């Protein structure tokens, strides 16, 4: 069903918030809305993020690097509360002019890195991990990394918005984006039919990019749409998602910059491995 009362104007102008979740932070212009200096920790990598799927990609990557014993990958992670507009503070906009989480600053290289896929690739190349060196396997990994970056807006901004967040439910956009998300899940299911991980036996940044979106949808943790999407029918994706979910670094990565859910799973800031034991919200009240 479409809205019979709306006719698009000749020139669109922003007259009022669109309604629904996050309406108070949506606007048609870029740039900072207020002055706010970002905090700085002692480690080389300064991450400013939130535990949405895009943020989880990067914290999982850091935790996987640390799981391998790469101490040079230690990082400070600070919470960006997008509901309160932290992403429009002047310090964050300097890191990411697009005002989206996550954003990273490499103090040693004096380099800002934004867009989650770019951060994964940056760290993979910097440390020589989770990105195959052999050209064919590397290309296949990047195929799937960029597949995720191009596909997830249909899952998030499309399906997620109209199914879970929009102030009104309309049949056309929900049907349109549900069809596309189910097609994407079928793409993944066929890819994983004879593979342990996305590209084969190797665990790569492609898995880290795809799992926080499609894996968490399959596991019923995003949009609460598991039954609606019939996620149990995607048996290969479900097997892979559960396998990923058991990895210790993935579990830790999901906790960082998380201000929602169970208090024991919320680590608002992360500055050392010890924080997981002593600074979750259940520990600090």
N, C-alpha and C positions, 0 to 999 in steps of 0.2 A: 504494500500500500504506500503510495506517495502522499506528500502533504498537499492537499488541494488548495491551501490558502496561500502558497508561496509562489510568486513569480520572480525570477531573478531580475534585478535591476540592470539598467544599461551599464552603469559603473558601480561596482560594489564598494561600499564604505563600511567601516567598522563603527557601529552605533551602540552596541551593547554586547555583553558577554554571551557566548553561545549556549551556556548552560551545561549541566552535567559535571562529572568529575574533572578537576583541573581547569575549569573555566576561568577561575580567578587569576591564573598565570598565563593564559593564552592571549597573545596579542599579535598584530600584523607587522610589528617593527622589531628591529634588532638593536643590540647595544645594552649598556648598563643602565639600570634604573636607580641605583644607589651606590654609594661608596662602601666598599667592604674589602679589607685586606685579608688575604688568605693566611691561615696559620702555616707555620713551617716546622717540620720535625728534623731529626738529626740524620736521617738516611738519604741516600742518593735520590731515591724515587719518592716523589710527593704525589699521592693520588687523591683526587677530590671526586667523590662519587656517591652513589646510592645503590642499594642492593636490588635494583630492578634487573631484568635479564641482561641488559647491556652492561650494567655495572658488574654483575657477577662474572661475566666473561673474563674481565681483567683481574679480579681478585683471585679467581681460580688459577689463572696463569701464574700470578706471583706465588701462590701457595704451592703449585706444582713445581716451580723452579726451586723453591726452598725445600720441598720434599726431596729433591735430588741432591741436597746439600750445597746448593749454590748460594752462599751467604751474601754474595754481592747483590743479590736480588732483594735484600731486605727493603722494606718500604714503610712509609707512614701513610695511613689512609684516613682521610677526614670526611665527615658526612656532609653532603650537600642535600639539604631538604628542599626538594623542588616544589612541594606544596606551599612553602613559605617564600619561594622566589629567590633562594640562595644562588641559583644559577644566573641571576641577573645582576649579581654584585660585581663591582668593577674588577676585583682580583680574578674572579672566575672567568669573566668575559675576556680578560687578557690571555688566559690559557685557552679558552675556546670561544671564539667570536660567535659561534652558533648557539651558545648557551644550552648545551645538552651534556648530560653526564655520559660517560666518565671523561675526565681530563687529567692528564699526567704531566708532571714536569720532571725532567732528568737534570738534576742540578750539576752533575759532572759535565754533561755535554751542553748545558745551557740551552736545552731543547724542550719546547712544548710539544705534546702529542695529543691530538684529540681524534675522535671517532674510535669506537671500540675495536673495530677491525684493524685500524692503523696501529693502535697500541699493541694488539696481539702480534702483529707482524714486526713491529719495532723491537719488542722484547725477544721474539723468536730469533730474529737475525742477530741481535746484540749478543745473546748468550748461546746461539747455535743449538737450540733445543726446540723440539716439538714442530719443526719444519724440516722435512727431509732435504738432504743436500743433493740427492740424485734428481736430475732435472725433471724427469717424467713424474715422479712422486711429488715433487715440490709443486709442479704445475697443477696436479690433481688436487692437492691440498688447497691451493689458492682458488681453484675453480669453486670448491665448496665453501671456502671462506666468503668469497664474493657472492655466491648464491645466497648465503644467509643474509648478507648485508642488503641485498636487493629484494629478498623475499619477505623478511620479517616485518617490514612496514605494512604488508597486507594482513599479517597476523595481528600485529599490535594496533597500529593506527586505524586499520580497517575493521577486522573482526572484533578485536578486543574493545575498540571504542563503541561500535554500534551494538554489540551483544551485551557488554558489561557496563559501560560507562555513560552512554548517551542518555539524556533526560527522557527521551521518548523512544519506543521501539517501533521501527518501521521494517516491513517485510523485505522490501527490495534490497537495501544495503546489507541486512543480515544474511539473506540468501546469497547475495553476490559474493560476500567475503567468506562465508562458510564454505561455499563451493571451492573457492580458491585455496583456502587453508587445507581442506581435505585433499585437494590435488597435490599440494606441497607435501603433506604427510604421506601420500602414496608414492611420491618421488623418493622420499627418504626410505620408506619401507622397502621399496624395490632395490635401492642402493645397498641397504644393510642386509639383504637376504642371504648373502654369502660372505659377509664381512664382519669382523669383530668390531672394528671402528669405522668411521666414515669412509676412509680411503683404503682400508684393508686391515692388516695386523698392526699398523703403527697408530699410536695415539698422537694426535696433532692439534694444532690450533683450530682446525676445522671442527673437531669435536667440542672444543671449549667454546666456540662461537655459537654452534647450533644447539647444544644441550640446554642452556638457560632459557631459550625460547621454546623449542619444540619438545625437548625432553621434559620440561616442567609442565607444559600443557598436557603431555601424555600421562604424566604422573598426577595430574589433577591439582596442581598448585598454582596455576595461572588461569584466571577468568572463571574457575569452577565450571568448566564447560566440557568435562570429560564425557559424561553421558550424552550430551548434545552432539558431540563430534564422533561418538562411537569409537573412542580411542583404543578400546580393547581389540578392535579389528586390525590394528596396525601392529601385528605381533613382533615384527623385527625391530621396529622403533621402540616398542615397549621393553624388549629384552635389552637393547642398547642403553635406554634411559635408566633402567634399574642398575645396570652394570656401572654406568657413570656415577650414579648416586651413591655407590658404595665406596668410591675413592676418598681417602681421608682429606686430600687437598681440596676436592670438590666440596666436601662438607664444610671445611673451614672457610673456603671462598664464599659460600652462601651466607655466612654469618657476618661478614665484614660490611660495615656501613648499613646495617639492617635495623631500622627503627620500628619494625612491625613483626607480628607473629609471636611465638613463644619467647618469653624473656631470656630463657637459657640459650636461645639461638640468635640473640641480638648483641652484636659487638659494634657499638656506634663508631668508635675509632679503633684503629689498630696500629700499634707501634712496635710490637714484638710478639713472638710466639707465645710468650707467657700470658698475654692479654686474653687468649682464649680460655685460660683457666681461672683468671682472676677478675676480669672486667666485663663479662657479659652482664646484661641488665638484671638477671636474677641474683648475681653476686653483689652488685653495687646498689641494689634496691631501687 
